[in-house]
Amino acid sequence: MAKKIPIRQCAACREHREKPSLARIVRTPDGQITYDPRGKVSGRGAYICKRLSCLEKAIKTKALSRALECAISDEVYTQLRSMMEEDDDADG
Ligand SMILES: [Zn+2]
């Protein structure tokens, strides 16, 4: 009886992946953009693969800004990058 894992789409590469292999970025109701490592923050979410290549692509194409209809600060990208550098041995 395996629990069904939710599937989300990466904003950068458009691949559908299991939620745990994606990073969630949230626009909170007060308009803050934040990286949400636990998936608990309420608000509008966007997802990207935990891969530096997708992060770079998202920065270049502003995919996350478009998904959340809001500018993303460098601070958020920096947070995501340092998380992915730690996590990068999984794939890619
Ligand atoms: Zn991706």
PDB file of the backbone (N, CA, C, O) and the ligand in Angstrom, with CONECT records:
HET     ZN  A 101       1
ATOM      1  N   MET A   1       0.829  -1.209   0.000  1.00  0.00           N
ATOM      2  CA  MET A   1       0.000   0.000   0.000  1.00  0.00           C
ATOM      3  C   MET A   1       0.861   1.256   0.000  1.00  0.00           C
ATOM      4  O   MET A   1       0.901   2.011   0.971  1.00  0.00           O
ATOM      5  N   ALA A   2       1.532   1.449  -1.096  1.00  0.00           N
ATOM      6  CA  ALA A   2       2.391   2.631  -1.178  1.00  0.00           C
ATOM      7  C   ALA A   2       1.526   3.888  -1.261  1.00  0.00           C
ATOM      8  O   ALA A   2       0.510   3.939  -1.955  1.00  0.00           O
ATOM      9  N   LYS A   3       1.967   4.866  -0.541  1.00  0.00           N
ATOM     10  CA  LYS A   3       1.295   6.156  -0.590  1.00  0.00           C
ATOM     11  C   LYS A   3       1.610   6.817  -1.924  1.00  0.00           C
ATOM     12  O   LYS A   3       2.746   6.771  -2.397  1.00  0.00           O
ATOM     13  N   LYS A   4       0.621   7.415  -2.511  1.00  0.00           N
ATOM     14  CA  LYS A   4       0.861   8.056  -3.799  1.00  0.00           C
ATOM     15  C   LYS A   4       1.659   9.350  -3.596  1.00  0.00           C
ATOM     16  O   LYS A   4       1.308  10.211  -2.788  1.00  0.00           O
ATOM     17  N   ILE A   5       2.735   9.442  -4.357  1.00  0.00           N
ATOM     18  CA  ILE A   5       3.569  10.639  -4.241  1.00  0.00           C
ATOM     19  C   ILE A   5       3.068  11.686  -5.229  1.00  0.00           C
ATOM     20  O   ILE A   5       2.914  11.404  -6.417  1.00  0.00           O
ATOM     21  N   PRO A   6       2.817  12.881  -4.739  1.00  0.00           N
ATOM     22  CA  PRO A   6       2.323  13.911  -5.666  1.00  0.00           C
ATOM     23  C   PRO A   6       3.358  14.282  -6.721  1.00  0.00           C
ATOM     24  O   PRO A   6       4.560  14.286  -6.457  1.00  0.00           O
ATOM     25  N   ILE A   7       2.884  14.586  -7.890  1.00  0.00           N
ATOM     26  CA  ILE A   7       3.743  14.974  -9.007  1.00  0.00           C
ATOM     27  C   ILE A   7       3.570  16.472  -9.254  1.00  0.00           C
ATOM     28  O   ILE A   7       2.455  16.994  -9.279  1.00  0.00           O
ATOM     29  N   ARG A   8       4.687  17.135  -9.432  1.00  0.00           N
ATOM     30  CA  ARG A   8       4.659  18.561  -9.741  1.00  0.00           C
ATOM     31  C   ARG A   8       5.552  18.826 -10.939  1.00  0.00           C
ATOM     32  O   ARG A   8       6.439  18.040 -11.271  1.00  0.00           O
ATOM     33  N   GLN A   9       5.291  19.953 -11.575  1.00  0.00           N
ATOM     34  CA  GLN A   9       6.061  20.296 -12.761  1.00  0.00           C
ATOM     35  C   GLN A   9       7.151  21.305 -12.418  1.00  0.00           C
ATOM     36  O   GLN A   9       6.913  22.293 -11.724  1.00  0.00           O
ATOM     37  N   CYS A  10       8.343  21.033 -12.919  1.00  0.00           N
ATOM     38  CA  CYS A  10       9.446  21.976 -12.762  1.00  0.00           C
ATOM     39  C   CYS A  10       9.194  23.208 -13.641  1.00  0.00           C
ATOM     40  O   CYS A  10       8.881  23.083 -14.825  1.00  0.00           O
ATOM     41  N   ALA A  11       9.334  24.382 -13.051  1.00  0.00           N
ATOM     42  CA  ALA A  11       9.091  25.615 -13.812  1.00  0.00           C
ATOM     43  C   ALA A  11      10.179  25.865 -14.855  1.00  0.00           C
ATOM     44  O   ALA A  11       9.964  26.598 -15.820  1.00  0.00           O
ATOM     45  N   ALA A  12      11.346  25.253 -14.656  1.00  0.00           N
ATOM     46  CA  ALA A  12      12.455  25.503 -15.582  1.00  0.00           C
ATOM     47  C   ALA A  12      12.455  24.529 -16.760  1.00  0.00           C
ATOM     48  O   ALA A  12      12.433  24.956 -17.915  1.00  0.00           O
ATOM     49  N   CYS A  13      12.481  23.225 -16.479  1.00  0.00           N
ATOM     50  CA  CYS A  13      12.606  22.256 -17.573  1.00  0.00           C
ATOM     51  C   CYS A  13      11.269  21.640 -17.973  1.00  0.00           C
ATOM     52  O   CYS A  13      11.184  20.913 -18.962  1.00  0.00           O
ATOM     53  N   ARG A  14      10.215  21.940 -17.186  1.00  0.00           N
ATOM     54  CA  ARG A  14       8.862  21.463 -17.524  1.00  0.00           C
ATOM     55  C   ARG A  14       8.674  19.965 -17.348  1.00  0.00           C
ATOM     56  O   ARG A  14       7.639  19.421 -17.733  1.00  0.00           O
ATOM     57  N   GLU A  15       9.648  19.303 -16.779  1.00  0.00           N
ATOM     58  CA  GLU A  15       9.467  17.881 -16.503  1.00  0.00           C
ATOM     59  C   GLU A  15       8.574  17.704 -15.291  1.00  0.00           C
ATOM     60  O   GLU A  15       8.591  18.509 -14.360  1.00  0.00           O
ATOM     61  N   HIS A  16       7.797  16.640 -15.321  1.00  0.00           N
ATOM     62  CA  HIS A  16       7.004  16.295 -14.154  1.00  0.00           C
ATOM     63  C   HIS A  16       7.789  15.333 -13.296  1.00  0.00           C
ATOM     64  O   HIS A  16       8.292  14.319 -13.781  1.00  0.00           O
ATOM     65  N   ARG A  17       7.894  15.650 -12.024  1.00  0.00           N
ATOM     66  CA  ARG A  17       8.701  14.830 -11.122  1.00  0.00           C
ATOM     67  C   ARG A  17       7.970  14.669  -9.802  1.00  0.00           C
ATOM     68  O   ARG A  17       7.029  15.397  -9.487  1.00  0.00           O
ATOM     69  N   GLU A  18       8.441  13.681  -9.036  1.00  0.00           N
ATOM     70  CA  GLU A  18       7.864  13.493  -7.714  1.00  0.00           C
ATOM     71  C   GLU A  18       8.242  14.671  -6.824  1.00  0.00           C
ATOM     72  O   GLU A  18       9.378  15.146  -6.833  1.00  0.00           O
ATOM     73  N   LYS A  19       7.267  15.121  -6.066  1.00  0.00           N
ATOM     74  CA  LYS A  19       7.434  16.324  -5.259  1.00  0.00           C
ATOM     75  C   LYS A  19       8.703  16.358  -4.407  1.00  0.00           C
ATOM     76  O   LYS A  19       9.338  17.408  -4.310  1.00  0.00           O
ATOM     77  N   PRO A  20       9.096  15.229  -3.779  1.00  0.00           N
ATOM     78  CA  PRO A  20      10.321  15.303  -2.959  1.00  0.00           C
ATOM     79  C   PRO A  20      11.588  15.634  -3.744  1.00  0.00           C
ATOM     80  O   PRO A  20      12.572  16.077  -3.153  1.00  0.00           O
ATOM     81  N   SER A  21      11.586  15.434  -5.036  1.00  0.00           N
ATOM     82  CA  SER A  21      12.800  15.758  -5.782  1.00  0.00           C
ATOM     83  C   SER A  21      12.753  17.173  -6.361  1.00  0.00           C
ATOM     84  O   SER A  21      13.605  17.559  -7.161  1.00  0.00           O
ATOM     85  N   LEU A  22      11.755  17.930  -5.948  1.00  0.00           N
ATOM     86  CA  LEU A  22      11.644  19.315  -6.383  1.00  0.00           C
ATOM     87  C   LEU A  22      11.801  20.257  -5.186  1.00  0.00           C
ATOM     88  O   LEU A  22      11.508  19.899  -4.045  1.00  0.00           O
ATOM     89  N   ALA A  23      12.268  21.456  -5.478  1.00  0.00           N
ATOM     90  CA  ALA A  23      12.319  22.501  -4.455  1.00  0.00           C
ATOM     91  C   ALA A  23      11.086  23.383  -4.612  1.00  0.00           C
ATOM     92  O   ALA A  23      10.699  23.730  -5.727  1.00  0.00           O
ATOM     93  N   ARG A  24      10.480  23.739  -3.495  1.00  0.00           N
ATOM     94  CA  ARG A  24       9.275  24.583  -3.540  1.00  0.00           C
ATOM     95  C   ARG A  24       9.625  26.021  -3.172  1.00  0.00           C
ATOM     96  O   ARG A  24      10.297  26.283  -2.174  1.00  0.00           O
ATOM     97  N   ILE A  25       9.163  26.921  -3.988  1.00  0.00           N
ATOM     98  CA  ILE A  25       9.327  28.343  -3.725  1.00  0.00           C
ATOM     99  C   ILE A  25       7.928  28.924  -3.599  1.00  0.00           C
ATOM    100  O   ILE A  25       7.058  28.658  -4.428  1.00  0.00           O
ATOM    101  N   VAL A  26       7.718  29.715  -2.561  1.00  0.00           N
ATOM    102  CA  VAL A  26       6.363  30.154  -2.240  1.00  0.00           C
ATOM    103  C   VAL A  26       6.266  31.671  -2.248  1.00  0.00           C
ATOM    104  O   VAL A  26       7.165  32.372  -1.784  1.00  0.00           O
ATOM    105  N   ARG A  27       5.171  32.153  -2.779  1.00  0.00           N
ATOM    106  CA  ARG A  27       4.805  33.544  -2.547  1.00  0.00           C
ATOM    107  C   ARG A  27       3.759  33.557  -1.443  1.00  0.00           C
ATOM    108  O   ARG A  27       2.639  33.083  -1.637  1.00  0.00           O
ATOM    109  N   THR A  28       4.116  34.090  -0.304  1.00  0.00           N
ATOM    110  CA  THR A  28       3.212  34.073   0.852  1.00  0.00           C
ATOM    111  C   THR A  28       2.111  35.115   0.646  1.00  0.00           C
ATOM    112  O   THR A  28       2.231  35.992  -0.210  1.00  0.00           O
ATOM    113  N   PRO A  29       1.036  35.015   1.437  1.00  0.00           N
ATOM    114  CA  PRO A  29      -0.066  35.979   1.254  1.00  0.00           C
ATOM    115  C   PRO A  29       0.360  37.437   1.429  1.00  0.00           C
ATOM    116  O   PRO A  29      -0.298  38.331   0.896  1.00  0.00           O
ATOM    117  N   ASP A  30       1.436  37.694   2.157  1.00  0.00           N
ATOM    118  CA  ASP A  30       1.891  39.085   2.278  1.00  0.00           C
ATOM    119  C   ASP A  30       2.936  39.471   1.223  1.00  0.00           C
ATOM    120  O   ASP A  30       3.578  40.517   1.324  1.00  0.00           O
ATOM    121  N   GLY A  31       3.094  38.618   0.220  1.00  0.00           N
ATOM    122  CA  GLY A  31       3.898  39.010  -0.933  1.00  0.00           C
ATOM    123  C   GLY A  31       5.381  38.713  -0.829  1.00  0.00           C
ATOM    124  O   GLY A  31       6.158  39.156  -1.674  1.00  0.00           O
ATOM    125  N   GLN A  32       5.788  37.971   0.191  1.00  0.00           N
ATOM    126  CA  GLN A  32       7.185  37.584   0.316  1.00  0.00           C
ATOM    127  C   GLN A  32       7.452  36.337  -0.517  1.00  0.00           C
ATOM    128  O   GLN A  32       6.621  35.432  -0.588  1.00  0.00           O
ATOM    129  N   ILE A  33       8.626  36.302  -1.149  1.00  0.00           N
ATOM    130  CA  ILE A  33       9.028  35.077  -1.835  1.00  0.00           C
ATOM    131  C   ILE A  33      10.026  34.358  -0.947  1.00  0.00           C
ATOM    132  O   ILE A  33      10.994  34.947  -0.466  1.00  0.00           O
ATOM    133  N   THR A  34       9.773  33.087  -0.740  1.00  0.00           N
ATOM    134  CA  THR A  34      10.656  32.351   0.152  1.00  0.00           C
ATOM    135  C   THR A  34      10.838  30.913  -0.334  1.00  0.00           C
ATOM    136  O   THR A  34       9.930  30.310  -0.906  1.00  0.00           O
ATOM    137  N   TYR A  35      12.023  30.388  -0.093  1.00  0.00           N
ATOM    138  CA  TYR A  35      12.267  28.971  -0.341  1.00  0.00           C
ATOM    139  C   TYR A  35      11.651  28.186   0.806  1.00  0.00           C
ATOM    140  O   TYR A  35      11.821  28.532   1.976  1.00  0.00           O
ATOM    141  N   ASP A  36      10.947  27.145   0.462  1.00  0.00           N
ATOM    142  CA  ASP A  36      10.191  26.395   1.459  1.00  0.00           C
ATOM    143  C   ASP A  36      10.658  24.942   1.508  1.00  0.00           C
ATOM    144  O   ASP A  36      10.080  24.074   0.853  1.00  0.00           O
ATOM    145  N   PRO A  37      11.708  24.683   2.289  1.00  0.00           N
ATOM    146  CA  PRO A  37      12.286  23.328   2.266  1.00  0.00           C
ATOM    147  C   PRO A  37      11.342  22.247   2.784  1.00  0.00           C
ATOM    148  O   PRO A  37      11.483  21.087   2.399  1.00  0.00           O
ATOM    149  N   ARG A  38      10.395  22.587   3.635  1.00  0.00           N
ATOM    150  CA  ARG A  38       9.523  21.564   4.207  1.00  0.00           C
ATOM    151  C   ARG A  38       8.156  21.463   3.511  1.00  0.00           C
ATOM    152  O   ARG A  38       7.370  20.567   3.818  1.00  0.00           O
ATOM    153  N   GLY A  39       7.880  22.367   2.589  1.00  0.00           N
ATOM    154  CA  GLY A  39       6.601  22.310   1.893  1.00  0.00           C
ATOM    155  C   GLY A  39       5.415  22.666   2.767  1.00  0.00           C
ATOM    156  O   GLY A  39       4.294  22.223   2.517  1.00  0.00           O
ATOM    157  N   LYS A  40       5.664  23.467   3.794  1.00  0.00           N
ATOM    158  CA  LYS A  40       4.605  23.768   4.761  1.00  0.00           C
ATOM    159  C   LYS A  40       4.096  25.212   4.679  1.00  0.00           C
ATOM    160  O   LYS A  40       3.062  25.544   5.258  1.00  0.00           O
ATOM    161  N   VAL A  41       4.813  26.047   3.971  1.00  0.00           N
ATOM    162  CA  VAL A  41       4.446  27.456   3.944  1.00  0.00           C
ATOM    163  C   VAL A  41       3.204  27.628   3.074  1.00  0.00           C
ATOM    164  O   VAL A  41       3.123  27.079   1.975  1.00  0.00           O
ATOM    165  N   SER A  42       2.245  28.390   3.574  1.00  0.00           N
ATOM    166  CA  SER A  42       1.041  28.590   2.769  1.00  0.00           C
ATOM    167  C   SER A  42       1.255  29.723   1.774  1.00  0.00           C
ATOM    168  O   SER A  42       2.021  30.656   2.016  1.00  0.00           O
ATOM    169  N   GLY A  43       0.568  29.614   0.668  1.00  0.00           N
ATOM    170  CA  GLY A  43       0.736  30.609  -0.377  1.00  0.00           C
ATOM    171  C   GLY A  43       0.829  29.921  -1.713  1.00  0.00           C
ATOM    172  O   GLY A  43       0.658  28.706  -1.823  1.00  0.00           O
ATOM    173  N   ARG A  44       1.103  30.717  -2.731  1.00  0.00           N
ATOM    174  CA  ARG A  44       1.195  30.164  -4.062  1.00  0.00           C
ATOM    175  C   ARG A  44       2.584  29.581  -4.280  1.00  0.00           C
ATOM    176  O   ARG A  44       3.580  30.267  -4.052  1.00  0.00           O
ATOM    177  N   GLY A  45       2.666  28.343  -4.710  1.00  0.00           N
ATOM    178  CA  GLY A  45       3.954  27.677  -4.840  1.00  0.00           C
ATOM    179  C   GLY A  45       4.377  27.456  -6.276  1.00  0.00           C
ATOM    180  O   GLY A  45       3.545  27.295  -7.169  1.00  0.00           O
ATOM    181  N   ALA A  46       5.690  27.452  -6.484  1.00  0.00           N
ATOM    182  CA  ALA A  46       6.256  27.030  -7.754  1.00  0.00           C
ATOM    183  C   ALA A  46       7.355  26.024  -7.424  1.00  0.00           C
ATOM    184  O   ALA A  46       7.914  26.032  -6.327  1.00  0.00           O
ATOM    185  N   TYR A  47       7.651  25.169  -8.381  1.00  0.00           N
ATOM    186  CA  TYR A  47       8.603  24.092  -8.118  1.00  0.00           C
ATOM    187  C   TYR A  47       9.696  24.081  -9.162  1.00  0.00           C
ATOM    188  O   TYR A  47       9.453  24.348 -10.339  1.00  0.00           O
ATOM    189  N   ILE A  48      10.918  23.766  -8.714  1.00  0.00           N
ATOM    190  CA  ILE A  48      11.964  23.434  -9.681  1.00  0.00           C
ATOM    191  C   ILE A  48      12.739  22.225  -9.172  1.00  0.00           C
ATOM    192  O   ILE A  48      12.820  21.983  -7.968  1.00  0.00           O
ATOM    193  N   CYS A  49      13.312  21.465 -10.115  1.00  0.00           N
ATOM    194  CA  CYS A  49      14.137  20.324  -9.757  1.00  0.00           C
ATOM    195  C   CYS A  49      15.278  20.786  -8.860  1.00  0.00           C
ATOM    196  O   CYS A  49      15.767  21.909  -8.978  1.00  0.00           O
ATOM    197  N   LYS A  50      15.686  19.905  -7.971  1.00  0.00           N
ATOM    198  CA  LYS A  50      16.860  20.207  -7.148  1.00  0.00           C
ATOM    199  C   LYS A  50      18.113  19.933  -7.965  1.00  0.00           C
ATOM    200  O   LYS A  50      18.913  19.053  -7.646  1.00  0.00           O
ATOM    201  N   ARG A  51      18.256  20.705  -9.015  1.00  0.00           N
ATOM    202  CA  ARG A  51      19.408  20.578  -9.899  1.00  0.00           C
ATOM    203  C   ARG A  51      19.880  21.972 -10.231  1.00  0.00           C
ATOM    204  O   ARG A  51      19.078  22.858 -10.528  1.00  0.00           O
ATOM    205  N   LEU A  52      21.182  22.166 -10.182  1.00  0.00           N
ATOM    206  CA  LEU A  52      21.710  23.492 -10.488  1.00  0.00           C
ATOM    207  C   LEU A  52      21.358  23.911 -11.903  1.00  0.00           C
ATOM    208  O   LEU A  52      21.120  25.090 -12.165  1.00  0.00           O
ATOM    209  N   SER A  53      21.326  22.944 -12.820  1.00  0.00           N
ATOM    210  CA  SER A  53      21.017  23.310 -14.201  1.00  0.00           C
ATOM    211  C   SER A  53      19.615  23.918 -14.305  1.00  0.00           C
ATOM    212  O   SER A  53      19.399  24.853 -15.076  1.00  0.00           O
ATOM    213  N   CYS A  54      18.673  23.392 -13.535  1.00  0.00           N
ATOM    214  CA  CYS A  54      17.323  23.956 -13.570  1.00  0.00           C
ATOM    215  C   CYS A  54      17.281  25.317 -12.872  1.00  0.00           C
ATOM    216  O   CYS A  54      16.559  26.219 -13.298  1.00  0.00           O
ATOM    217  N   LEU A  55      18.051  25.455 -11.811  1.00  0.00           N
ATOM    218  CA  LEU A  55      18.095  26.755 -11.142  1.00  0.00           C
ATOM    219  C   LEU A  55      18.658  27.822 -12.076  1.00  0.00           C
ATOM    220  O   LEU A  55      18.108  28.917 -12.188  1.00  0.00           O
ATOM    221  N   GLU A  56      19.764  27.487 -12.747  1.00  0.00           N
ATOM    222  CA  GLU A  56      20.367  28.456 -13.677  1.00  0.00           C
ATOM    223  C   GLU A  56      19.384  28.817 -14.785  1.00  0.00           C
ATOM    224  O   GLU A  56      19.266  29.973 -15.191  1.00  0.00           O
ATOM    225  N   LYS A  57      18.696  27.807 -15.251  1.00  0.00           N
ATOM    226  CA  LYS A  57      17.715  28.043 -16.303  1.00  0.00           C
ATOM    227  C   LYS A  57      16.563  28.923 -15.799  1.00  0.00           C
ATOM    228  O   LYS A  57      16.087  29.816 -16.500  1.00  0.00           O
ATOM    229  N   ALA A  58      16.139  28.648 -14.590  1.00  0.00           N
ATOM    230  CA  ALA A  58      15.040  29.434 -14.014  1.00  0.00           C
ATOM    231  C   ALA A  58      15.445  30.894 -13.829  1.00  0.00           C
ATOM    232  O   ALA A  58      14.640  31.803 -14.031  1.00  0.00           O
ATOM    233  N   ILE A  59      16.709  31.106 -13.442  1.00  0.00           N
ATOM    234  CA  ILE A  59      17.193  32.481 -13.283  1.00  0.00           C
ATOM    235  C   ILE A  59      17.207  33.173 -14.642  1.00  0.00           C
ATOM    236  O   ILE A  59      16.741  34.302 -14.792  1.00  0.00           O
ATOM    237  N   LYS A  60      17.753  32.465 -15.624  1.00  0.00           N
ATOM    238  CA  LYS A  60      17.916  33.044 -16.951  1.00  0.00           C
ATOM    239  C   LYS A  60      16.578  33.365 -17.614  1.00  0.00           C
ATOM    240  O   LYS A  60      16.416  34.415 -18.236  1.00  0.00           O
ATOM    241  N   THR A  61      15.628  32.451 -17.473  1.00  0.00           N
ATOM    242  CA  THR A  61      14.347  32.633 -18.160  1.00  0.00           C
ATOM    243  C   THR A  61      13.301  33.289 -17.268  1.00  0.00           C
ATOM    244  O   THR A  61      12.174  33.539 -17.697  1.00  0.00           O
ATOM    245  N   LYS A  62      13.684  33.566 -16.020  1.00  0.00           N
ATOM    246  CA  LYS A  62      12.737  34.127 -15.039  1.00  0.00           C
ATOM    247  C   LYS A  62      11.495  33.249 -14.882  1.00  0.00           C
ATOM    248  O   LYS A  62      10.390  33.747 -14.667  1.00  0.00           O
ATOM    249  N   ALA A  63      11.696  31.957 -14.991  1.00  0.00           N
ATOM    250  CA  ALA A  63      10.564  31.026 -14.923  1.00  0.00           C
ATOM    251  C   ALA A  63       9.834  31.109 -13.582  1.00  0.00           C
ATOM    252  O   ALA A  63       8.607  31.018 -13.525  1.00  0.00           O
ATOM    253  N   LEU A  64      10.595  31.280 -12.519  1.00  0.00           N
ATOM    254  CA  LEU A  64       9.943  31.342 -11.205  1.00  0.00           C
ATOM    255  C   LEU A  64       9.188  32.652 -11.035  1.00  0.00           C
ATOM    256  O   LEU A  64       8.087  32.677 -10.485  1.00  0.00           O
ATOM    257  N   SER A  65       9.785  33.735 -11.507  1.00  0.00           N
ATOM    258  CA  SER A  65       9.084  35.024 -11.450  1.00  0.00           C
ATOM    259  C   SER A  65       7.764  34.951 -12.178  1.00  0.00           C
ATOM    260  O   SER A  65       6.746  35.472 -11.723  1.00  0.00           O
ATOM    261  N   ARG A  66       7.805  34.282 -13.335  1.00  0.00           N
ATOM    262  CA  ARG A  66       6.570  34.171 -14.104  1.00  0.00           C
ATOM    263  C   ARG A  66       5.561  33.268 -13.427  1.00  0.00           C
ATOM    264  O   ARG A  66       4.368  33.568 -13.398  1.00  0.00           O
ATOM    265  N   ALA A  67       6.039  32.167 -12.887  1.00  0.00           N
ATOM    266  CA  ALA A  67       5.130  31.237 -12.224  1.00  0.00           C
ATOM    267  C   ALA A  67       4.446  31.886 -11.020  1.00  0.00           C
ATOM    268  O   ALA A  67       3.278  31.623 -10.735  1.00  0.00           O
ATOM    269  N   LEU A  68       5.190  32.729 -10.328  1.00  0.00           N
ATOM    270  CA  LEU A  68       4.640  33.340  -9.114  1.00  0.00           C
ATOM    271  C   LEU A  68       4.147  34.758  -9.358  1.00  0.00           C
ATOM    272  O   LEU A  68       3.600  35.394  -8.457  1.00  0.00           O
ATOM    273  N   GLU A  69       4.338  35.250 -10.565  1.00  0.00           N
ATOM    274  CA  GLU A  69       3.923  36.606 -10.928  1.00  0.00           C
ATOM    275  C   GLU A  69       4.491  37.640  -9.977  1.00  0.00           C
ATOM    276  O   GLU A  69       3.797  38.544  -9.511  1.00  0.00           O
ATOM    277  N   CYS A  70       5.778  37.477  -9.705  1.00  0.00           N
ATOM    278  CA  CYS A  70       6.425  38.330  -8.719  1.00  0.00           C
ATOM    279  C   CYS A  70       7.934  38.225  -8.922  1.00  0.00           C
ATOM    280  O   CYS A  70       8.441  37.161  -9.278  1.00  0.00           O
ATOM    281  N   ALA A  71       8.656  39.330  -8.698  1.00  0.00           N
ATOM    282  CA  ALA A  71      10.109  39.269  -8.833  1.00  0.00           C
ATOM    283  C   ALA A  71      10.717  38.407  -7.731  1.00  0.00           C
ATOM    284  O   ALA A  71      10.246  38.413  -6.594  1.00  0.00           O
ATOM    285  N   ILE A  72      11.760  37.670  -8.079  1.00  0.00           N
ATOM    286  CA  ILE A  72      12.444  36.826  -7.103  1.00  0.00           C
ATOM    287  C   ILE A  72      13.776  37.498  -6.760  1.00  0.00           C
ATOM    288  O   ILE A  72      14.540  37.849  -7.659  1.00  0.00           O
ATOM    289  N   SER A  73      14.054  37.676  -5.490  1.00  0.00           N
ATOM    290  CA  SER A  73      15.291  38.351  -5.118  1.00  0.00           C
ATOM    291  C   SER A  73      16.489  37.403  -5.238  1.00  0.00           C
ATOM    292  O   SER A  73      16.355  36.180  -5.181  1.00  0.00           O
ATOM    293  N   ASP A  74      17.659  38.015  -5.406  1.00  0.00           N
ATOM    294  CA  ASP A  74      18.894  37.234  -5.475  1.00  0.00           C
ATOM    295  C   ASP A  74      19.086  36.377  -4.232  1.00  0.00           C
ATOM    296  O   ASP A  74      19.672  35.295  -4.284  1.00  0.00           O
ATOM    297  N   GLU A  75      18.586  36.880  -3.127  1.00  0.00           N
ATOM    298  CA  GLU A  75      18.725  36.149  -1.870  1.00  0.00           C
ATOM    299  C   GLU A  75      18.064  34.769  -1.948  1.00  0.00           C
ATOM    300  O   GLU A  75      18.610  33.776  -1.467  1.00  0.00           O
ATOM    301  N   VAL A  76      16.891  34.730  -2.557  1.00  0.00           N
ATOM    302  CA  VAL A  76      16.188  33.452  -2.690  1.00  0.00           C
ATOM    303  C   VAL A  76      16.978  32.511  -3.598  1.00  0.00           C
ATOM    304  O   VAL A  76      17.130  31.325  -3.305  1.00  0.00           O
ATOM    305  N   TYR A  77      17.474  33.059  -4.699  1.00  0.00           N
ATOM    306  CA  TYR A  77      18.274  32.231  -5.601  1.00  0.00           C
ATOM    307  C   TYR A  77      19.536  31.721  -4.907  1.00  0.00           C
ATOM    308  O   TYR A  77      19.946  30.577  -5.100  1.00  0.00           O
ATOM    309  N   THR A  78      20.142  32.584  -4.100  1.00  0.00           N
ATOM    310  CA  THR A  78      21.346  32.173  -3.369  1.00  0.00           C
ATOM    311  C   THR A  78      21.044  31.028  -2.404  1.00  0.00           C
ATOM    312  O   THR A  78      21.811  30.073  -2.280  1.00  0.00           O
ATOM    313  N   GLN A  79      19.907  31.153  -1.730  1.00  0.00           N
ATOM    314  CA  GLN A  79      19.481  30.089  -0.814  1.00  0.00           C
ATOM    315  C   GLN A  79      19.288  28.776  -1.560  1.00  0.00           C
ATOM    316  O   GLN A  79      19.750  27.722  -1.123  1.00  0.00           O
ATOM    317  N   LEU A  80      18.605  28.859  -2.679  1.00  0.00           N
ATOM    318  CA  LEU A  80      18.344  27.663  -3.477  1.00  0.00           C
ATOM    319  C   LEU A  80      19.648  27.050  -3.961  1.00  0.00           C
ATOM    320  O   LEU A  80      19.825  25.832  -3.938  1.00  0.00           O
ATOM    321  N   ARG A  81      20.559  27.916  -4.400  1.00  0.00           N
ATOM    322  CA  ARG A  81      21.816  27.398  -4.926  1.00  0.00           C
ATOM    323  C   ARG A  81      22.611  26.676  -3.851  1.00  0.00           C
ATOM    324  O   ARG A  81      23.164  25.604  -4.099  1.00  0.00           O
ATOM    325  N   SER A  82      22.673  27.255  -2.660  1.00  0.00           N
ATOM    326  CA  SER A  82      23.475  26.588  -1.633  1.00  0.00           C
ATOM    327  C   SER A  82      22.821  25.285  -1.194  1.00  0.00           C
ATOM    328  O   SER A  82      23.517  24.323  -0.868  1.00  0.00           O
ATOM    329  N   MET A  83      21.489  25.243  -1.182  1.00  0.00           N
ATOM    330  CA  MET A  83      20.803  23.996  -0.873  1.00  0.00           C
ATOM    331  C   MET A  83      21.115  22.944  -1.938  1.00  0.00           C
ATOM    332  O   MET A  83      21.376  21.786  -1.609  1.00  0.00           O
ATOM    333  N   MET A  84      21.088  23.339  -3.199  1.00  0.00           N
ATOM    334  CA  MET A  84      21.300  22.375  -4.279  1.00  0.00           C
ATOM    335  C   MET A  84      22.745  21.898  -4.352  1.00  0.00           C
ATOM    336  O   MET A  84      23.011  20.748  -4.702  1.00  0.00           O
ATOM    337  N   GLU A  85      23.666  22.781  -4.023  1.00  0.00           N
ATOM    338  CA  GLU A  85      25.069  22.350  -4.027  1.00  0.00           C
ATOM    339  C   GLU A  85      25.310  21.266  -2.994  1.00  0.00           C
ATOM    340  O   GLU A  85      26.106  20.354  -3.220  1.00  0.00           O
ATOM    341  N   GLU A  86      24.633  21.359  -1.868  1.00  0.00           N
ATOM    342  CA  GLU A  86      24.741  20.320  -0.841  1.00  0.00           C
ATOM    343  C   GLU A  86      24.090  19.016  -1.294  1.00  0.00           C
ATOM    344  O   GLU A  86      24.530  17.923  -0.939  1.00  0.00           O
ATOM    345  N   ASP A  87      23.045  19.161  -2.077  1.00  0.00           N
ATOM    346  CA  ASP A  87      22.158  18.068  -2.399  1.00  0.00           C
ATOM    347  C   ASP A  87      22.463  17.419  -3.740  1.00  0.00           C
ATOM    348  O   ASP A  87      21.768  16.497  -4.168  1.00  0.00           O
ATOM    349  N   ASP A  88      23.495  17.902  -4.392  1.00  0.00           N
ATOM    350  CA  ASP A  88      23.651  17.645  -5.823  1.00  0.00           C
ATOM    351  C   ASP A  88      24.147  16.251  -6.189  1.00  0.00           C
ATOM    352  O   ASP A  88      24.239  15.927  -7.373  1.00  0.00           O
ATOM    353  N   ASP A  89      24.466  15.426  -5.208  1.00  0.00           N
ATOM    354  CA  ASP A  89      24.974  14.104  -5.573  1.00  0.00           C
ATOM    355  C   ASP A  89      23.875  13.104  -5.960  1.00  0.00           C
ATOM    356  O   ASP A  89      24.178  11.989  -6.386  1.00  0.00           O
ATOM    357  N   ALA A  90      22.623  13.490  -5.817  1.00  0.00           N
ATOM    358  CA  ALA A  90      21.521  12.592  -6.139  1.00  0.00           C
ATOM    359  C   ALA A  90      21.457  12.223  -7.626  1.00  0.00           C
ATOM    360  O   ALA A  90      21.471  11.049  -7.997  1.00  0.00           O
ATOM    361  N   ASP A  91      21.385  13.256  -8.455  1.00  0.00           N
ATOM    362  CA  ASP A  91      21.436  12.973  -9.889  1.00  0.00           C
ATOM    363  C   ASP A  91      22.015  14.168 -10.639  1.00  0.00           C
ATOM    364  O   ASP A  91      22.080  15.280 -10.116  1.00  0.00           O
ATOM    365  N   GLY A  92      22.429  13.914 -11.869  1.00  0.00           N
ATOM    366  CA  GLY A  92      22.926  15.024 -12.667  1.00  0.00           C
ATOM    367  C   GLY A  92      24.363  15.283 -12.398  1.00  0.00           C
ATOM    368  O   GLY A  92      24.948  16.191 -12.989  1.00  0.00           O
TER     369      GLY A  92
HETATM  370 ZN    ZN A 101      13.767  20.885 -13.907  1.00  0.00          ZN2+
END
